[in-house]
Amino acid sequence: MLNSEPTRRDFLKTGSALSLGAVALGSLSKGVFAADGDDTIRVGLVGCGGRGSGAAAQALSTEGNVKLVAMGDAFADQVESSLNGIKSQLKDRADRVDVDEDHKFAGFDAYQQVINSDVDLVILATPPGFRPIHFEAAIAAGKHVFMEKPVATDAVGVRKVLAAAAEAKAKNLKVGVGLQRHHEEKYLETIKRIKDGEIGDIRALRVYWNGGGVWDPRKTREEVSGEMEYQMRNWYYYNWLCGDHICEQHIHNLDVGNWIKDAYPVTCHGMGGRQVRTDKKYGEIFDHFAVEYTYADGTKMFSQCRHIHNCWNAVTEHAIGSTGVADVHGGKLYKGLAEAKENETYRWRNKDAKNPYQVEHDDLFRAIRENTSYNEAENGAYSTLTSIMGRMATYSGKEVSWEDALNSQISLMPEEFSWEATPPVVPLPDGSYPIPTPGVTRAV
Ligand SMILES: NC(=O)c1ccc[n+]([C@@H]2O[C@H](COP(=O)([O-])OP(=O)(O)OC[C@H]3O[C@@H](n4cnc5c(N)ncnc54)[C@H](O)[C@@H]3O)[C@@H](O)[C@H]2O)c1
């Protein structure tokens, strides 16, 4: 490039303002962006499903000029339905969607085409198996990122995300991760009080994602073109794509435990299986897990997640302290041991509290505009590893250490990505999939 003057676009891409005079005056400001008359943050969406569409609408609802300019999905039909969904969510701001036909991409390389479009930030909201590949490519190309949790399904992916997170820091790129409890006033207030000692020293944690489960498989074999499409359409039930529900959903609650402890567990053991959701259309994942994690100081985190209808349900986190207990999800603190009304010492209340899904985008976009440091990728990777470690322990029936989990060489991902390629798991002759067997399965 003959002209070595950085362009506004370079600014937004890399935040590489350190070489610019503006930085000598302090942090980047909106005024810096506006200097050449355009402060628009151009967004690309990769993974046009439910959450990707929601995240795009939230990104486009942040302050300042934002435009959605490119979209990519494995399936073209998803791009079209997402485009309509985003516009209807935005209502009078629908003009912020500006995706022409040349910037709608489908297929396994759609992510690269979105990244290669003239975008400043990419939203990564595919099934989590792809996240490490997509995140690595986005950071390599100098893009800011919002990525959904979990950020991987195996330790190989976690390490890839950690490496890209370090690169993002070095390049001054901002990264948000969809663990939105970190942006939810109720959690922020309650956890601050716990950390300030209002229930004494933390002795143990209890965390749950017990519910009826998610969507049933969306396509039958007759409706798709082969095994790869079958698994991609029904991704929740295949570990290379989803990581099992301990990883896919329960990560939220495990992450809250880590947040309260300001640490990650050093070991865990657990048990679980597939007792009710056993039909072969439900792929290879378990329907229940119970895992006991131990932190370095001996604190335990007792964790359960279940996908079975008509049972005791809870999506909550609780802390047991030396002088009281906390219902973190409920935003309540109590003296003594019982979460009873008469013991209540604090109850979070704010009927005007903001939607954390919106706040996480407000915070990320503000950091980009004001050039403040913002990188949630490392915690996202370590909380993902916490959930993967629980799955490893449950599938194998063994105790698993943090080090062994982090250094595991088992890759769940395919060698090749194409509709003709063979996925890493294939059905047995009766159409069912091999199910992990504790005591037999090697998972680390
Ligand atoms: N933070 C939260 O509370 C929250 C809530 C829901 C979902 N999520 C996360 O968002 C992610 C997506 O979940 P969802 O509910 O939107 O699923 P979804 O099935 O509705 O959407 C996923 C989309 O990704 C597409 N896709 C699959 N592989 C792709 C590839 N290689 N390249 C491009 N597109 C690909 C699918 O075709 C689909 O359109 C998951 O990681 C999930 O955990 C987070």
The ligand as a Tripos MOL2 file, in Angstrom:
@<TRIPOS>MOLECULE
LIG
   44    48     1     0     0
SMALL
NO_CHARGES

@<TRIPOS>ATOM
      1 N1        -25.9390  -16.8280   25.7620 N.am      1 LIG1
      2 C1        -27.0830  -17.4520   25.7010 C.2       1 LIG1
      3 O1        -27.9230  -17.3630   26.6120 O.2       1 LIG1
      4 C2        -27.4050  -18.2900   24.5150 C.ar      1 LIG1
      5 C3        -28.7380  -18.5920   24.2060 C.ar      1 LIG1
      6 C4        -28.9740  -19.3910   23.0820 C.ar      1 LIG1
      7 C5        -27.9240  -19.8590   22.3170 C.ar      1 LIG1
      8 N2        -26.6410  -19.5410   22.6640 N.ar      1 LIG1
      9 C6        -25.5010  -20.0730   21.8910 C.3       1 LIG1
     10 O2        -25.5390  -19.6220   20.5500 O.3       1 LIG1
     11 C7        -25.0300  -20.6260   19.6880 C.3       1 LIG1
     12 C8        -26.0600  -20.9070   18.5960 C.3       1 LIG1
     13 O3        -27.2300  -21.3860   19.2100 O.3       1 LIG1
     14 P1        -28.6680  -21.1820   18.5190 P.3       1 LIG1
     15 O4        -29.6720  -21.4820   19.5530 O.co2     1 LIG1
     16 O5        -28.7130  -19.8930   17.8160 O.co2     1 LIG1
     17 O6        -28.6460  -22.3670   17.4480 O.3       1 LIG1
     18 P2        -29.3740  -22.4000   16.0400 P.3       1 LIG1
     19 O7        -29.3920  -23.8030   15.5880 O.co2     1 LIG1
     20 O8        -30.6610  -21.6520   16.1170 O.co2     1 LIG1
     21 O9        -28.3830  -21.5590   15.1080 O.3       1 LIG1
     22 C9        -27.1060  -22.0070   14.7190 C.3       1 LIG1
     23 C10       -26.9020  -21.5930   13.2870 C.3       1 LIG1
     24 O10       -25.5470  -21.8410   12.9120 O.3       1 LIG1
     25 C11       -25.5550  -22.3960   11.5990 C.3       1 LIG1
     26 N3        -24.3190  -23.1170   11.3440 N.ar      1 LIG1
     27 C12       -23.9750  -24.3850   11.7340 C.ar      1 LIG1
     28 N4        -22.7190  -24.6510   11.3700 N.ar      1 LIG1
     29 C13       -22.2500  -23.5480   10.7190 C.ar      1 LIG1
     30 C14       -21.0180  -23.2370   10.1040 C.ar      1 LIG1
     31 N5        -19.9700  -24.0860   10.0990 N.pl3     1 LIG1
     32 N6        -20.8830  -22.0240    9.5330 N.ar      1 LIG1
     33 C15       -21.9120  -21.1440    9.5160 C.ar      1 LIG1
     34 N7        -23.1160  -21.4050   10.0800 N.ar      1 LIG1
     35 C16       -23.2680  -22.5870   10.7000 C.ar      1 LIG1
     36 C17       -26.7950  -23.2560   11.5830 C.3       1 LIG1
     37 O11       -27.2090  -23.6010   10.2740 O.3       1 LIG1
     38 C18       -27.7900  -22.3680   12.3130 C.3       1 LIG1
     39 O12       -28.4410  -21.4860   11.4480 O.3       1 LIG1
     40 C19       -24.7090  -21.8250   20.5730 C.3       1 LIG1
     41 O13       -23.3570  -21.8260   20.9150 O.3       1 LIG1
     42 C20       -25.5360  -21.5760   21.8260 C.3       1 LIG1
     43 O14       -24.9830  -22.1160   22.9950 O.3       1 LIG1
     44 C21       -26.3780  -18.7530   23.7280 C.ar      1 LIG1
@<TRIPOS>BOND
     1     1     2 1
     2     2     3 2
     3     2     4 1
     4     4     5 ar
     5     4    44 ar
     6     5     6 ar
     7     6     7 ar
     8     7     8 ar
     9     8     9 1
    10     8    44 ar
    11     9    10 1
    12     9    42 1
    13    10    11 1
    14    11    12 1
    15    11    40 1
    16    12    13 1
    17    13    14 1
    18    14    15 2
    19    14    16 1
    20    14    17 1
    21    17    18 1
    22    18    19 2
    23    18    20 1
    24    18    21 1
    25    21    22 1
    26    22    23 1
    27    23    24 1
    28    23    38 1
    29    24    25 1
    30    25    26 1
    31    25    36 1
    32    26    27 ar
    33    26    35 ar
    34    27    28 ar
    35    28    29 ar
    36    29    30 ar
    37    29    35 ar
    38    30    31 1
    39    30    32 ar
    40    32    33 ar
    41    33    34 ar
    42    34    35 ar
    43    36    37 1
    44    36    38 1
    45    38    39 1
    46    40    41 1
    47    40    42 1
    48    42    43 1
@<TRIPOS>SUBSTRUCTURE
     1 LIG1         1 GROUP 0 **** ****
